[in-house]
Amino acid sequence: MLSIISGWTVRVYAMPLYRKHVLVLKEKIGTFEIVKFAGGGVNHEEGVLNALRRELKEELGIEEISDWELIYVNHFFVPSAFKQDKEVLAIYYSFPCNEEAINKLKPVEISNYQEVLSKQSQLFLVPLKPEMVEIFMIPTDRMAFIHLLKRARQ
């Protein structure tokens, strides 16, 4: 039976940049481990950037953020995986991540998808290379990464 979409769920994601890499996390959702950008849902009356600040603090402990740049907003239908009657609006921002934050987080720098699968770490620095798009299973994350690559070439 086809669900009727009755509204939106707005989600906002961070793409912290450090030395031609982007910081991502590996997270278990159900029985699957996925690589994704830090972020999550925007609460009622919260605002997109306030939600992103909250999510970054919760997920990565990052509090000081500046030089935001809007990278991507999805332009195709994405049904919510968690709320059957909602459509997802995903918004992605990048910003430079300082060395102090990287040293505190201790992400693993990787060069290919197999390294993500084999490492126990939950945080990774992914190089800004086209072949790395394969690590993202979420369609909006893939598109956001592609747009980030285009921006990085400019």
C-alpha positions in Angstrom: 0.0 0.0 0.0 1.3 3.4 -0.9 1.8 5.9 1.9 0.4 9.4 1.7 3.0 12.1 2.3 1.6 14.7 4.7 4.6 16.9 5.4 8.3 17.4 5.7 11.1 16.4 8.0 14.0 18.9 7.7 17.5 17.5 8.3 20.7 19.4 8.4 24.2 18.0 7.9 27.8 19.2 8.5 30.7 18.7 6.1 33.7 19.7 8.2 36.8 20.3 6.0 40.4 19.7 7.0 43.3 19.6 4.5 41.4 18.5 1.4 39.4 15.9 3.5 35.9 15.9 4.9 35.1 14.5 8.3 32.4 11.7 8.3 31.2 9.2 10.9 30.3 5.6 10.8 27.0 4.9 12.5 24.9 1.8 13.2 21.3 2.2 12.0 19.4 -0.9 12.7 21.6 -3.8 11.6 23.5 -1.7 9.1 26.7 0.3 9.5 26.7 3.4 7.3 29.1 6.3 6.6 27.3 9.6 6.9 27.8 13.2 7.7 27.2 14.5 11.2 23.8 16.1 11.6 20.1 15.3 12.1 16.7 16.7 12.5 15.7 20.3 12.8 13.4 20.8 15.8 10.2 22.9 15.7 11.1 26.6 15.9 14.9 25.8 16.1 16.3 27.1 12.8 18.6 25.3 10.5 22.0 26.7 11.7 21.0 26.3 15.4 20.1 22.7 14.7 23.4 22.1 13.0 25.3 23.7 15.9 23.4 21.4 18.3 24.0 18.3 16.3 27.7 19.1 15.9 28.0 19.5 19.7 26.1 16.3 20.4 27.8 14.1 17.8 31.3 15.5 17.6 31.8 17.9 20.5 32.5 20.7 18.1 31.3 24.1 19.4 33.2 26.8 17.6 32.1 27.0 13.9 32.5 29.8 11.5 32.6 30.4 7.7 29.6 28.3 6.9 29.0 27.6 3.3 25.8 26.1 1.9 26.8 23.1 -0.3 23.6 21.3 -1.2 19.8 21.0 -0.7 18.2 17.9 -2.2 16.0 18.6 -5.2 14.5 15.1 -5.6 11.9 13.2 -3.6 13.3 11.4 -0.6 10.8 9.5 1.6 11.7 9.4 5.3 13.0 6.1 6.5 11.7 6.7 10.0 8.5 8.6 9.4 6.4 6.9 6.7 4.2 10.0 6.0 7.1 12.5 5.7 9.4 13.6 2.9 13.0 14.6 3.7 14.5 18.0 3.0 18.2 17.6 3.5 20.5 20.7 3.8 24.3 20.4 3.8 26.8 23.0 5.0 30.6 22.9 4.9 33.0 24.8 7.1 36.7 24.6 7.9 37.6 22.4 10.8 40.6 23.6 12.9 43.5 21.4 13.9 42.6 21.6 17.5 39.2 19.9 16.8 40.8 17.3 14.6 43.4 16.4 17.3 40.6 16.1 19.9 38.5 13.9 17.7 41.3 11.7 16.4 39.6 10.6 13.1 41.3 7.9 11.0 42.5 9.2 7.6 41.4 6.8 4.9 42.2 6.4 1.2 39.5 3.9 0.1 36.2 2.4 1.0 37.7 -0.9 2.2 39.5 0.9 5.0 36.2 2.2 6.3 34.9 -1.3 6.5 38.0 -2.7 8.2 38.6 0.0 10.8 36.9 0.0 14.2 37.0 3.8 14.4 33.7 5.7 14.1 35.3 8.9 12.7 37.1 9.2 9.4 38.8 11.9 7.3 37.8 11.1 3.7 39.8 12.6 0.8 38.0 14.9 -1.6 38.3 12.5 -4.5 35.5 11.4 -6.9 36.0 7.7 -6.2 35.2 8.2 -2.5 31.5 8.9 -3.3 31.0 5.1 -3.1 31.3 5.2 0.7 28.0 7.0 1.1 24.9 4.9 1.1 22.4 7.7 1.6 21.4 9.3 -1.7 21.5 12.8 -0.4 24.9 12.3 1.1 26.2 11.1 -2.2 24.8 14.2 -4.0 26.2 16.5 -1.3 29.6 14.9 -1.6 29.5 15.4 -5.4 28.6 19.0 -5.0 31.4 19.4 -2.4 33.9 18.0 -4.9 32.7 20.5 -7.6 33.1 23.4 -5.1 36.6 22.1 -4.1 37.7 22.3 -7.7 36.8 25.9 -8.1 
